[in-house]
Amino acid sequence: MLTKSDTPIDNVVAVLATYGVEAGFVVPTDTGLSKSILDAHDGLRRFLKAKSVHDFDTQKQGLDNKKEVSVRLVLPNQFDNRLLSLYRPLTKSGDPRMWIGQLGDYAKPFNLIALIVDTNGVVNVVNCSRKDVWESRDQDGSPLHSLLQSAGTSDVASELLQKLKNVSAMGFIKSKRSGSTGIGFTLETLLGIPANSSKNPDYKGIELKSARVAVSGHPKTRADLFAKSPDWKMSHLKSAKEIVNKYGYYSKVEQRMQLYCTIKNVPNPQGLFLRIDQSNTMLENLARKTDGSEEPVVVWSLDVLEERLTTKHPETFWVKAHVRNDGTTEEFHYVSVTHTRSPLVTNFGLLIGSGKIELDYLMHIKPNGQSRDHGYKFKIWPSNFDLLFPPPLIYELSA
């Protein structure tokens, strides 16, 4: 139903992200407004559960088990207290339902309604389609403006920043490992971080990511968010080998079958693309066939991917480095840091759907017939960081 919104949800997500705020969204229909009933779709249910507002999974059916939560409607100049009803009816398999008291006085059919939980745990209801409400975010002292706030810098971040400034003061440093991973390995070595394959953040809870930058200062490559294998049990294809055999190509240079490609929300040259399923619980990798039909490839649980994002990037330093290369030796000068915190987890699926987050397949068949994959890597261009993270802090290391 979100697709029927009269206001582009991508635009609203982008604005909220600049304030470090994530939201659950609902779009009322004319029927829903007239019958005082809204579908609590899966994305909204996960949002309410993550914010400790309500867990539909543990709620029994029937109006006797209905839960009511005090909420605030956000108006241009004031808050208006209402009740949010959350229940599962006895009919229709108990499909989760909700209703916001007198919503018809506040919203029209197909308006985009955002639910924002503030630092006190209070649910705030914002009609993003109402111009007077939405534009009040720029008015100092308005209810919406007071809602959109962000956090500061931790002691560990200050400690790591000082160490990075010391590294930067060393100027260009010869890479301690050849290849694309040299930039990160060199920095971690200088910081005294031992090489490991842990999925946990690198430095006392802070993840470190390094990138080469062009003369213009812009990163040459996308940033790695994390790597996560598909849910093979639920997938149509059951291994990397099956994926390569069906969608790969033969490399004359490497003399092997391989599949090195980027997949996003529109079909790539292999016909592969990503889509969030209708239940909003699974990320699907599908393939568009020559006759226009679609076939399943593999899937991931959206909950698992969101948890992986939260675990990997509670706080991250994205370090940029200038590069010198004489053809045999690469050198790095680490010059700046983009500091992100607390990813806007519920935006992850939306950004997959809009093509802002991409997936790389890096796999081939070895001479012995076995498959080799280098991880299923989810990536994002740094220019889109503000859609996934609260407003970042930028540090110039040489300043």
C-alpha positions in Angstrom: 0.0 0.0 0.0 3.0 2.3 0.5 3.4 2.4 -3.3 0.0 4.3 -3.5 1.3 7.2 -1.4 0.6 10.6 -2.9 4.0 11.7 -1.6 7.3 10.1 -2.7 8.4 8.1 0.3 12.1 8.2 -0.9 12.0 12.0 -0.5 10.6 11.8 3.0 13.1 9.2 4.1 15.9 11.3 2.8 14.8 14.4 4.8 14.3 12.4 8.0 17.7 10.8 7.6 19.3 14.3 7.6 18.0 14.6 11.1 19.0 11.1 12.1 15.4 10.0 12.4 13.8 6.8 11.1 10.0 6.2 10.9 7.4 3.6 10.3 5.0 4.5 7.4 1.4 3.8 6.7 -0.9 5.0 3.8 -4.6 5.1 4.6 -7.1 4.2 1.8 -10.5 5.8 1.5 -12.0 2.5 2.6 -9.7 2.4 5.6 -10.5 6.0 6.7 -14.3 5.3 6.3 -14.1 2.1 8.3 -11.5 3.3 10.8 -9.1 0.5 10.1 -5.6 0.4 8.8 -3.4 -2.6 7.8 -0.4 -3.0 10.1 1.9 -4.2 7.3 5.1 -6.1 8.1 7.4 -3.2 7.8 5.4 -1.2 10.3 5.1 -4.2 12.6 8.9 -4.6 12.7 9.3 -0.9 13.3 6.9 -0.9 16.3 8.6 -4.0 17.7 12.1 -2.5 17.3 11.0 0.6 19.1 9.5 -1.4 21.9 6.0 0.0 21.2 4.2 -3.2 20.4 4.8 -6.8 19.3 2.0 -8.2 17.2 3.7 -11.6 17.2 2.8 -12.2 20.8 -0.7 -10.6 20.7 -3.7 -12.8 20.9 -6.7 -12.3 18.6 -9.9 -10.5 19.5 -10.8 -7.1 20.7 -10.4 -8.2 24.4 -6.7 -8.3 23.6 -6.5 -4.9 21.9 -3.7 -2.6 23.1 -4.1 1.2 23.2 -1.1 3.5 23.1 -1.1 7.2 23.7 0.3 9.1 20.6 0.7 12.7 19.5 -0.5 14.1 16.2 2.0 16.6 15.0 0.3 19.9 13.9 2.1 23.0 12.7 1.9 24.7 16.1 0.9 22.1 18.6 0.6 18.4 19.5 -2.8 16.8 19.6 -3.1 13.7 21.9 -4.8 10.7 20.4 -5.0 6.9 21.0 -3.4 4.3 18.7 -5.3 1.0 18.8 -3.4 -2.2 18.0 -5.2 -5.5 17.6 -5.7 -8.7 15.7 -9.3 -9.5 14.8 -10.9 -12.9 15.1 -11.5 -13.0 11.4 -9.1 -13.1 8.4 -6.5 -15.2 10.3 -6.0 -12.3 12.8 -4.2 -10.1 10.3 -2.7 -7.2 12.3 -4.8 -4.0 12.3 -4.4 -0.5 13.8 -6.2 2.7 14.0 -5.3 6.3 15.1 -8.2 8.1 16.8 -10.0 10.5 14.5 -7.4 10.1 11.8 -9.9 11.3 9.2 -9.7 14.8 10.7 -6.0 14.8 10.1 -5.4 12.9 6.9 -6.9 12.3 3.5 -6.8 9.0 1.5 -3.3 8.1 0.3 -1.5 10.6 2.4 1.9 9.4 3.7 1.7 9.1 7.5 5.0 8.7 9.4 5.2 7.3 12.9 8.2 8.6 14.8 9.2 7.4 18.3 11.0 10.1 20.2 13.7 9.6 22.9 11.1 9.3 25.6 9.4 6.4 23.7 6.4 8.5 22.7 4.9 7.8 19.3 4.4 10.9 17.1 2.2 10.8 14.0 3.3 13.1 11.2 1.3 13.7 8.0 4.1 14.1 5.5 1.6 15.0 2.7 0.2 18.0 4.5 2.3 21.0 3.4 1.6 23.0 6.6 2.8 20.1 8.8 5.8 18.9 6.7 7.2 22.4 6.1 7.0 23.3 9.8 10.2 21.2 10.3 12.2 24.3 9.3 10.5 26.5 11.9 12.4 26.8 15.1 10.3 25.8 18.1 7.7 24.0 16.0 6.6 20.5 17.2 8.1 18.8 14.2 11.3 20.7 14.4 11.7 19.7 18.1 11.3 16.1 17.1 14.2 16.0 14.7 17.4 15.9 16.7 20.7 13.9 16.7 23.5 12.8 19.1 27.2 13.6 19.8 30.6 12.1 19.8 31.8 9.3 22.2 35.0 9.2 24.1 36.2 6.2 22.1 35.5 8.1 18.9 37.7 11.0 20.2 40.5 8.5 21.1 40.4 6.9 17.6 40.3 10.3 15.9 43.5 11.4 17.6 45.2 8.1 16.6 44.1 8.7 13.0 45.5 12.3 13.1 48.8 10.8 14.2 48.7 8.4 11.3 47.9 11.2 8.9 50.8 13.3 10.1 53.1 10.5 8.8 52.2 11.5 5.2 52.3 8.9 2.5 52.9 5.4 3.8 53.9 2.3 1.8 51.1 -0.3 1.6 51.8 -3.3 3.8 49.8 -5.6 1.5 49.3 -5.7 -2.3 45.9 -5.6 -3.8 42.6 -3.9 -3.1 42.7 -4.8 0.6 46.0 -3.0 1.2 44.5 0.3 2.2 42.5 -1.2 5.1 45.2 -3.6 6.2 47.8 -0.9 6.3 45.6 1.5 8.4 44.7 -1.3 10.9 48.3 -2.3 11.2 49.3 1.3 12.0 46.6 1.5 14.6 47.7 -1.8 16.2 44.6 -3.7 15.2 45.4 -7.4 14.5 44.1 -8.9 11.3 41.0 -11.1 12.0 37.8 -12.4 10.3 35.5 -11.2 13.1 32.1 -9.8 12.1 32.3 -7.4 15.0 33.5 -3.7 14.7 37.2 -3.2 14.6 38.2 -0.6 17.3 36.4 -0.8 20.6 33.0 -1.0 19.0 33.8 1.3 16.0 34.0 -0.2 12.5 36.8 1.1 10.3 36.4 1.3 6.5 39.0 2.8 4.2 38.6 4.1 0.6 40.9 5.5 -2.0 39.8 9.0 -3.2 40.4 10.8 -6.4 42.1 14.2 -6.7 38.6 15.7 -6.5 38.2 14.2 -3.1 35.3 11.9 -4.1 35.6 8.2 -3.4 36.4 6.1 -6.5 34.3 3.1 -5.2 31.2 2.2 -3.3 31.5 1.6 0.4 31.1 -2.0 1.7 28.3 -2.2 4.2 28.6 -5.9 5.0 28.6 -9.4 3.4 25.9 -11.9 4.0 25.2 -15.2 2.3 21.7 -16.0 1.1 19.3 -18.2 3.1 20.1 -21.3 1.1 17.3 -23.4 2.7 14.7 -20.9 1.5 16.3 -20.1 -1.9 15.5 -21.7 -5.2 19.2 -22.2 -6.0 21.2 -23.8 -3.2 24.8 -22.8 -3.8 27.2 -20.4 -5.5 28.0 -23.1 -8.0 24.4 -23.4 -9.1 24.2 -19.6 -9.5 27.4 -19.5 -11.7 26.3 -22.5 -13.8 23.0 -20.8 -14.5 23.8 -17.1 -14.8 27.6 -17.0 -15.2 29.8 -16.5 -18.2 33.1 -17.9 -19.5 36.2 -15.7 -19.0 38.8 -16.3 -21.7 41.4 -14.4 -19.6 40.8 -16.5 -16.4 39.8 -19.6 -18.4 36.8 -20.3 -16.1 33.1 -19.9 -15.6 32.5 -16.9 -13.3 30.0 -14.3 -12.2 31.3 -10.9 -11.2 28.5 -8.4 -11.3 26.5 -5.8 -9.5 22.8 -6.3 -8.8 20.3 -3.6 -7.9 16.6 -2.9 -8.4 16.6 -3.1 -12.2 17.9 -6.1 -14.3 21.6 -6.1 -15.0 23.1 -7.7 -18.2 22.6 -11.2 -16.7 18.9 -10.3 -16.0 19.5 -10.3 -12.3 17.8 -7.8 -10.0 16.7 -7.2 -6.4 13.2 -6.8 -5.0 11.6 -6.7 -1.5 8.7 -9.2 -1.6 5.1 -8.2 -1.1 5.2 -9.3 2.6 8.1 -6.9 3.1 10.0 -9.7 5.0 12.3 -11.1 2.3 14.9 -9.7 -0.1 14.6 -11.6 -3.4 17.2 -11.9 -6.1 15.2 -12.6 -9.3 16.1 -13.1 -12.9 14.3 -11.5 -15.9 14.1 -14.0 -18.7 14.2 -13.2 -22.4 10.4 -13.6 -22.7 9.9 -11.0 -19.9 8.9 -13.5 -17.2 10.7 -13.7 -13.9 12.3 -16.6 -12.0 13.6 -16.9 -8.4 17.3 -17.2 -7.7 18.0 -16.7 -4.0 16.6 -14.9 -1.0 17.6 -13.2 2.3 15.5 -12.5 5.4 15.2 -8.8 5.7 15.3 -9.1 9.5 18.7 -10.9 9.2 20.1 -8.2 6.9 18.9 -5.4 9.2 20.4 -7.1 12.2 23.7 -7.5 10.3 23.7 -3.8 9.5 23.0 -2.9 13.1 25.8 -5.2 14.4 28.4 -4.1 11.8 27.8 -0.4 11.9 26.7 0.9 15.3 29.4 3.5 14.8 31.7 3.7 11.8 34.8 5.7 10.7 34.9 5.8 6.9 38.5 6.9 6.3 39.6 8.4 2.9 43.1 8.3 1.6 45.0 9.9 -1.2 47.0 7.4 -3.3 50.4 7.3 -5.0 51.3 4.4 -7.3 54.5 4.1 -9.3 53.3 0.9 -11.0 54.9 -1.4 -8.4 54.3 0.1 -5.0 51.1 1.8 -3.7 51.3 4.5 -1.0 48.5 6.0 1.1 48.0 9.3 2.9 45.0 9.1 5.2 43.4 12.5 5.0 39.8 12.6 6.3 37.1 10.7 8.1 33.3 10.5 7.7 31.9 9.5 11.1 28.5 7.8 11.0 26.4 6.4 13.9 23.3 4.4 14.6 22.1 3.3 11.1 18.5 4.0 10.2 17.8 0.3 10.0 14.2 0.5 8.7 15.5 2.4 5.7 17.5 -0.5 4.5 14.7 -2.2 2.5 13.5 1.1 1.1 17.0 1.8 -0.2 17.2 -1.6 -1.8 13.9 -0.9 -3.5 15.1 2.5 -4.8 18.5 1.2 -6.1 20.5 3.1 -3.5 21.9 -0.1 -2.0 23.5 -2.6 -4.3 24.7 -6.2 -4.1 27.9 -7.6 -5.7 28.3 -11.2 -6.7 32.0 -12.3 -6.7 32.2 -16.0 -7.6 33.7 -18.5 -10.0 34.3 -22.2 -10.6 37.7 -23.5 -9.7 39.6 -26.0 -11.9 38.7 -28.8 -9.6 35.0 -28.0 -10.2 34.3 -26.5 -6.8 32.9 -23.0 -6.5 34.6 -20.0 -4.9 32.8 -16.9 -3.7 34.2 -13.9 -2.1 31.1 -13.0 -0.2 27.8 -11.5 -1.1 28.6 -7.8 -0.5 26.0 -5.1 0.1 27.4 -1.7 -1.0 26.4 1.9 -1.1 27.8 5.0 -2.7 29.1 7.4 0.0 26.9 10.1 -1.6 23.9 8.2 -0.2 25.2 7.8 3.4 22.7 10.4 4.5 19.8 8.1 3.6 21.1 5.3 5.8 22.9 7.1 8.7 22.1 10.1 10.8 24.0 13.3 9.9 27.7 12.3 9.7 30.5 14.2 11.3 33.4 15.1 8.9 36.9 15.3 10.2 39.9 16.6 8.2 42.8 14.7 9.7 45.5 17.2 8.7 43.7 20.2 10.1 
